[in-house]
Amino acid sequence: MSGYRDKTPLGVTPPTPPTSPAEEGHEPSALSSDLPADLRAVLSDARHIDALLAVVARLRDPEHGCPWDLKQTFRSILPYTLEEAYEVAEAIENDDMAELREELGDLLFQVVIHSQIGSELPSGNARFEFGDVVESITNKMIRRHPHVFGGVAVASEDEVRNNWEREKQAERELKGQRPHVSVVDGVAQALPALVRAEKLQRRAANVGFDWDPEDLEGVADKVREELDECAETFAAHADPTERVHEIGDLLFTCVNLARHMGVDAEQALRAANHRFERRFQRVEVILRAAGKIPGREHRDDMERLWEVVKGEER
């Protein structure tokens, strides 16, 4: 696990982390008697959200807080927020429920500290606190599920999706945002590229711009076509920009193939990364056991061992 609270800020000596009861077999150290009694009372029930809110508020306290936490802004902690979200995904992929519990806590910490910073903004429409965040998502889920909370009857998942999109459009108009002119408007630019490609394709598919669901071979033919176009840029004099375009088209089409196969392209690539990492580490172990160090001079050995390792996993 790594993230916002794992990074040691320059010039600040990190406090000794509390001992885990599971690791040492006893309760964590008692809270300092110097803390206000009302704060100690709140922190004594660590399972309650008020305890985490109090922790973060104390970290950001101008007089008693942590120098590093006090320096943080929405932008400075953004990389850690993204990192924690990916670590939640990794715990899920590993089926590690103990790690998932911990990583969800780390992600929740990110929500709380963003909310704390929001509460410190000057009074006005931009200011918000944790309760506002909870209220916003609660009301949104109720609005977007009228078939659950509003007595609206739906006959299919497609109707649910259409209701969801209509409600999103109504929300944009209520906020004074322009209605989406294109069906592919509003797909967040910050999404991972494979995820964004899949969302763009689904938007287009919703209005009929797509292969027939049964025409997997047609999508596969398109992948082969894009691969052939990539091959045309193999020549040394090829335009580098054209190479980028052709590789991009190939990747985009591969996402389309994955979508038609019912496969999440982002998850599939993450799994492939894990497989490569695991197999190559195994190759390194075997190679070193033979007194060799991975290097170009041992390429043949590594390729042979790669096939051995793949065979071990079958």
Secondary structure as UniProt FT lines:
FT   HELIX           4..6
FT   TURN            10..11
FT   HELIX           21..24
FT   TURN            33..34
FT   HELIX           37..43
FT   TURN            46..47
FT   HELIX           49..59
FT   TURN            62..64
FT   HELIX           67..71
FT   HELIX           74..93
FT   TURN            94..95
FT   HELIX           97..119
FT   TURN            125..126
FT   HELIX           130..144
FT   HELIX           146..149
FT   HELIX           157..174
FT   TURN            175..176
FT   TURN            183..186
FT   TURN            189..190
FT   HELIX           193..206
FT   TURN            207..208
FT   TURN            213..214
FT   HELIX           216..231
FT   TURN            232..233
FT   TURN            236..237
FT   HELIX           240..260
FT   TURN            261..262
FT   HELIX           265..289
FT   TURN            290..291
FT   HELIX           296..298
FT   HELIX           299..313
//
